[in-house]
């Protein structure tokens, strides 16, 4: 028997890009194909529960950013054949992948926005193919902290301008963008700079934050921005309450912007591989050196200050970049990851009826018919009624008034008025569960 909750949201996704990131370059391990990543994800199972979908990287050899409509139809069929849907997609906005720096010259920034356009096109096509109903297009500044430091204010202004131009493109496709905060991206390398950038961009309905538990943990340490550290420099991880307080400060600032969420583990260190710069070191969920209590600390992102679920995103995704290939190919790896994801949903998820009838109802509610397109409603003509002969108006009025007055007076005398006793009606209310950081205990 399963002891899991009945929650079916947020949906549980696995990222496909760990088969690409930090791999394929000289001296690095080879790529892992998309088909293999899909099969490994489909093979994971815990107590009869499986992954619901995948998040994908729009770059070769997984998905070509210039894929044709036929290519995307084959991709949709490939995903659906394994019982999955697609959630968020990663746009290849970096210079080596055809993009450009968001704080670079005009041509670089044009390339950045063009890659966003291509990414949004694919995201929208997958939606039209019926395999994608939620998720974002992921971006970052495509610039390093060292370059950003040459002109912090000016560079942040440029990144915000580029993000606004990208937002215009995303809106034309009905998509949202999420900037993933990592210590390796200039202008996004600290939590304070990340908030500042989002505020300057000023497109909260279109440009939000993608929170990765491994990367944001390093925000608290101020790895590339010591001035913004929340935990002290000599932090030794001995006081879990101090870490919880730091997470509370961090999430209070970034949660209102968060539109996409990655479940992950980190051992408090950084790692780089291949052409990827050093960033938060992803670990397996049960790594003995992991500093996060995944289920517990995920709660800071999924619950608001009032303890209620934000429900700001429909799915959560596991991100485990730069794992060795032998670890990636092991079946137990994905069962352990799925188990961690299920625990997060058990503790911080919710239940929705997800049937064809309710989906159709939501679609019907979303349809708006312009007044000019509505056919006029004509009522069938009714046969004319003959008017009955009526007595003289004066006689009837006089008699009716007199009779009514007598009846009213008679009732008033014969029956005294009684006031109904007041009753307090207690209306049944469904209690709203509130999350508290103290409730979540470390899973043994």
C-alpha positions in Angstrom: 0.0 0.0 0.0 1.2 3.5 -0.8 1.4 6.1 1.9 1.4 9.0 -0.6 -1.0 11.8 -0.6 -3.8 12.2 -3.2 -2.1 15.3 -4.7 -1.8 15.4 -8.5 -0.3 18.9 -8.7 2.2 20.2 -9.3 3.0 17.8 -12.1 6.4 16.1 -11.8 8.9 16.6 -14.7 12.5 15.6 -15.4 14.9 17.9 -17.2 16.5 16.5 -20.5 19.4 18.9 -20.6 21.6 17.0 -18.1 22.3 14.8 -21.1 23.9 17.8 -22.8 25.2 20.4 -20.3 28.9 20.0 -19.6 29.1 17.2 -22.2 30.2 16.7 -25.8 33.2 19.1 -25.8 36.9 18.0 -25.9 37.8 16.3 -22.6 34.2 15.9 -21.5 31.9 12.9 -21.5 29.8 12.3 -24.6 26.2 13.6 -25.0 23.3 11.4 -23.9 20.6 11.4 -26.6 17.1 12.7 -26.1 15.6 9.2 -26.8 17.8 7.8 -24.0 16.9 10.5 -21.6 13.2 10.0 -22.3 13.5 6.3 -21.8 15.4 6.7 -18.5 12.7 9.0 -17.3 9.9 6.7 -18.5 11.5 3.8 -16.7 11.4 5.4 -13.3 8.7 4.3 -10.9 8.0 4.6 -7.2 5.0 2.9 -5.6 3.2 2.9 -9.0 3.9 6.7 -9.5 5.8 8.0 -12.5 7.0 11.2 -14.0 4.3 13.3 -15.7 6.5 15.1 -18.3 9.8 16.5 -19.3 11.5 20.0 -19.8 13.7 20.3 -22.8 16.7 22.1 -24.2 16.2 23.5 -27.6 19.7 22.7 -28.9 21.4 20.0 -30.9 21.7 17.1 -30.7 18.4 17.0 -28.7 16.2 19.6 -30.5 17.4 21.9 -33.3 16.3 25.5 -32.7 15.5 25.8 -36.4 13.3 22.6 -36.4 10.7 22.5 -39.1 7.0 21.9 -38.4 7.4 18.3 -39.3 10.4 18.0 -37.0 8.3 19.4 -34.1 5.4 17.0 -35.0 7.8 14.1 -34.6 9.1 15.5 -31.3 5.6 15.8 -30.0 4.8 12.2 -31.0 8.0 11.0 -29.4 7.1 12.7 -26.1 3.5 11.6 -26.2 4.4 8.0 -27.0 6.0 7.7 -23.6 3.0 9.2 -21.8 4.7 12.6 -21.3 4.0 16.2 -21.9 6.4 19.1 -22.3 6.7 21.8 -19.7 9.4 24.5 -19.9 11.9 24.9 -22.7 15.4 26.4 -22.6 16.2 28.9 -25.4 19.9 28.8 -26.5 20.6 32.5 -26.0 24.4 32.2 -25.5 27.0 33.3 -28.1 28.4 29.8 -28.7 24.8 28.6 -29.5 23.8 31.3 -31.9 22.7 33.9 -29.4 24.5 36.9 -27.9 25.1 38.7 -24.6 22.1 40.5 -23.2 24.4 43.4 -22.2 26.5 43.3 -25.4 26.3 45.5 -28.5 23.3 46.0 -30.7 24.0 42.9 -32.9 24.6 40.6 -29.9 21.4 41.7 -28.3 19.5 41.3 -31.6 20.8 37.7 -31.7 19.7 37.1 -28.1 16.2 38.2 -28.9 16.1 36.2 -32.1 16.9 33.0 -30.2 14.1 33.8 -27.8 11.8 34.3 -30.8 12.8 30.8 -32.2 12.3 29.3 -28.7 8.9 30.8 -28.3 7.9 29.5 -31.8 8.8 26.0 -30.8 7.1 26.3 -27.4 3.9 27.6 -29.1 4.0 24.8 -31.7 4.3 22.1 -29.0 1.2 23.7 -27.4 -0.6 23.5 -30.7 0.4 19.9 -31.0 -1.4 19.2 -27.8 1.7 18.1 -25.7 2.2 21.3 -23.8 -0.2 23.3 -21.7 2.1 25.0 -19.1 5.6 26.0 -18.6 7.9 28.9 -19.6 10.8 29.7 -21.9 14.0 29.9 -19.9 16.6 32.6 -20.4 19.6 34.3 -18.6 21.9 37.2 -19.3 24.3 35.2 -21.4 27.1 37.2 -19.7 29.6 36.5 -16.9 29.9 38.3 -13.6 33.4 39.6 -14.5 32.3 41.4 -17.6 29.2 42.7 -15.7 31.5 44.2 -13.0 33.1 46.6 -15.6 29.9 48.7 -15.5 27.4 47.2 -13.1 24.7 49.9 -13.4 25.0 50.3 -17.2 25.1 46.6 -17.8 22.1 45.8 -15.7 20.2 48.6 -17.6 21.2 46.9 -20.9 20.1 43.5 -19.7 16.8 44.8 -18.6 16.3 46.5 -22.0 17.1 43.2 -23.8 14.7 41.3 -21.5 11.9 43.8 -22.3 12.5 43.3 -26.1 12.4 39.6 -25.5 9.2 40.0 -23.5 7.5 41.7 -26.5 8.4 38.7 -28.6 7.2 36.2 -26.0 3.9 38.0 -25.6 3.3 37.8 -29.4 3.4 34.0 -29.0 1.4 33.9 -25.8 4.5 32.7 -23.8 6.2 33.7 -20.5 10.0 34.0 -19.9 11.8 32.9 -16.7 15.3 34.1 -15.9 17.2 31.4 -14.0 19.3 32.9 -11.2 22.8 31.4 -11.1 26.0 32.7 -9.7 27.6 32.3 -13.2 25.4 34.9 -15.0 26.3 38.6 -14.7 23.6 40.8 -13.3 21.9 37.6 -11.9 24.8 36.3 -9.8 23.3 37.5 -6.5 19.8 37.6 -5.1 19.8 41.3 -4.7 21.0 41.9 -8.2 18.5 39.4 -9.5 15.6 41.3 -7.8 17.0 44.6 -9.1 17.1 43.3 -12.7 13.5 42.0 -12.5 12.3 45.3 -11.1 14.1 47.2 -13.9 12.7 44.9 -16.5 9.3 45.7 -15.1 7.3 43.1 -17.0 6.0 40.9 -14.1 3.3 39.2 -16.2 5.8 38.1 -18.8 9.3 38.0 -17.3 9.7 36.1 -14.0 12.2 34.1 -12.0 13.2 30.5 -12.3 14.3 29.2 -8.9 16.7 26.2 -8.8 17.3 24.9 -5.3 21.0 24.2 -5.9 21.8 27.5 -7.5 19.8 29.7 -5.0 21.5 28.0 -2.0 24.7 29.6 -3.2 22.9 33.0 -3.2 22.8 32.7 0.6 26.5 32.2 0.7 27.3 35.1 -1.6 29.6 33.0 -3.7 30.2 35.6 -6.4 28.8 38.5 -4.4 30.1 38.5 -0.8 28.4 41.8 -0.1 25.0 40.1 -0.6 25.7 37.0 1.5 23.0 36.1 4.0 25.0 33.5 5.9 28.3 34.4 7.5 31.6 33.7 5.7 32.7 31.1 8.3 29.3 29.2 8.1 29.8 25.6 9.0 26.2 24.3 8.4 25.9 23.3 12.1 22.8 25.3 12.8 19.7 24.3 10.7 17.7 27.1 12.2 20.2 29.7 10.8 19.9 28.1 7.4 16.1 28.2 7.6 16.2 31.9 8.5 18.5 32.5 5.5 16.1 30.6 3.2 13.2 32.7 4.6 15.0 35.9 3.7 15.9 34.7 0.3 12.5 33.4 -0.7 10.7 36.4 0.6 12.6 38.5 -1.9 12.4 36.1 -4.9 9.2 34.1 -4.4 6.9 36.8 -5.7 8.8 36.7 -9.0 9.0 32.9 -9.2 7.2 31.3 -12.1 9.2 28.1 -12.6 10.8 25.8 -10.0 13.6 23.2 -10.1 14.0 20.7 -7.3 17.7 20.0 -6.7 20.3 19.2 -4.1 23.6 21.0 -3.4 26.6 20.3 -1.2 27.5 24.0 -0.8 30.1 23.9 -3.5 30.4 24.9 -7.2 31.2 22.8 -10.2 32.0 23.3 -13.9 32.4 20.8 -16.7 33.3 21.1 -20.4 32.4 24.6 -21.6 30.1 25.3 -18.7 31.4 27.8 -16.1 31.4 27.0 -12.4 27.9 27.1 -10.9 25.9 25.5 -8.1 27.0 21.8 -7.8 24.1 19.5 -8.3 24.1 16.4 -6.2 21.9 13.3 -6.0 18.9 13.9 -3.7 20.3 11.4 -1.1 23.9 12.6 -1.3 25.3 12.5 2.3 27.0 15.8 1.7 23.8 17.5 0.6 23.0 20.6 2.6 19.4 20.9 1.7 16.5 19.0 3.3 14.8 18.9 -0.1 11.2 18.5 1.0 11.5 21.0 3.8 13.3 23.7 2.0 11.1 23.4 -1.1 8.3 24.6 1.1 9.8 28.0 1.3 9.4 28.4 -2.4 5.9 26.8 -2.7 4.2 28.6 0.2 3.7 32.3 0.7 4.4 34.4 3.8 0.9 33.5 5.0 1.6 29.7 4.8 -0.7 29.1 1.9 0.3 27.5 -1.3 1.1 30.0 -4.0 0.2 27.6 -6.9 2.3 29.9 -9.1 3.4 27.1 -11.4 1.7 23.9 -12.6 4.8 21.7 -12.6 8.1 21.3 -10.8 11.2 19.9 -12.5 14.2 17.9 -11.3 17.6 19.5 -12.4 20.7 17.5 -12.0 23.3 18.9 -14.4 26.8 17.5 -14.8 26.3 14.1 -13.3 28.7 11.5 -14.6 27.3 9.4 -17.4 27.5 6.1 -15.5 25.3 7.7 -12.8 22.9 9.0 -15.4 22.5 5.5 -16.9 21.7 3.8 -13.6 18.0 3.0 -13.1 18.2 3.6 -9.3 19.3 7.2 -10.0 16.0 8.1 -11.5 14.0 6.2 -8.9 15.7 8.1 -6.1 15.1 11.4 -7.9 11.4 10.5 -8.6 11.0 9.6 -4.9 12.3 13.1 -3.9 9.9 14.7 -6.3 7.0 12.8 -5.0 7.9 13.8 -1.4 7.8 17.4 -2.4 4.4 17.1 -4.0 3.1 15.0 -1.0 4.1 17.8 1.4 3.3 20.9 -0.8 0.9 19.9 -3.5 -2.8 20.0 -4.2 -5.5 18.0 -5.8 -7.5 19.0 -8.9 -10.0 17.1 -11.0 -8.3 16.7 -14.3 -10.8 15.2 -16.7 -11.8 15.9 -20.3 -15.0 17.5 -19.1 -13.3 20.0 -16.8 -10.7 20.8 -19.5 -13.5 21.4 -22.1 -15.3 23.6 -19.5 -12.2 25.7 -19.0 -11.8 26.1 -22.8 -15.4 27.1 -23.2 -15.1 29.7 -20.4 -12.0 31.2 -22.2 -14.0 31.8 -25.5 -15.0 35.4 -26.0 -17.4 36.1 -28.8 -17.4 39.7 -30.1 -20.8 41.3 -30.1 -20.6 41.9 -33.8 -20.2 38.2 -34.5 -23.2 37.2 -32.4 -26.4 36.3 -34.3 -29.4 38.3 -33.2 -31.7 36.3 -31.0 -35.3 36.4 -32.2 -38.2 35.3 -30.1 -41.1 33.5 -31.7 -44.1 35.7 -32.1 -47.0 34.8 -29.8 -50.6 34.9 -30.9 -52.4 38.1 -29.8 -54.7 37.6 -26.8 -58.2 39.1 -26.8 -58.8 41.6 -24.1 -61.7 40.7 -21.8 -64.3 43.3 -21.3 -63.7 45.2 -18.1 -66.2 47.1 -16.0 -65.9 50.8 -15.5 -62.6 51.8 -14.0 -64.1 53.9 -11.1 -66.4 51.2 -9.8 -63.6 48.5 -9.7 -61.1 50.7 -8.1 -63.4 51.9 -5.3 -64.5 48.4 -4.5 -61.1 46.8 -4.6 -59.6 49.4 -2.3 -62.4 49.1 0.2 -62.3 45.3 0.3 -58.5 45.3 0.6 -58.6 47.7 3.5 -61.2 45.7 5.4 -59.2 42.4 4.9 -56.0 44.1 6.1 -57.7 45.5 9.1 -59.3 42.2 10.0 -56.0 40.4 9.8 -54.3 43.0 12.0 -57.0 42.6 14.7 -57.4 38.8 14.6 -53.8 37.7 14.5 -51.1 39.4 16.6 -47.7 39.6 14.9 -45.1 37.2 16.2 -41.4 37.7 15.6 -39.5 34.7 14.5 -36.8 33.7 16.9 -33.3 34.5 15.7 -31.2 31.5 14.8 -27.5 31.5 14.2 -26.8 29.5 11.1 -23.4 28.0 11.2 -21.9 27.7 7.7 -19.6 24.8 7.2 -16.2 26.0 6.1 -13.4 23.9 4.8 -10.3 24.6 6.8 -7.3 25.9 4.8 -4.1 24.1 5.5 -1.3 26.4 6.4 2.3 25.3 6.0 4.8 26.0 8.7 8.6 25.5 8.4 8.5 23.8 11.7 6.2 21.0 10.5 8.5 19.6 7.9 10.9 17.1 9.3 13.9 15.7 7.7 13.2 12.4 5.9 15.4 9.6 7.2 
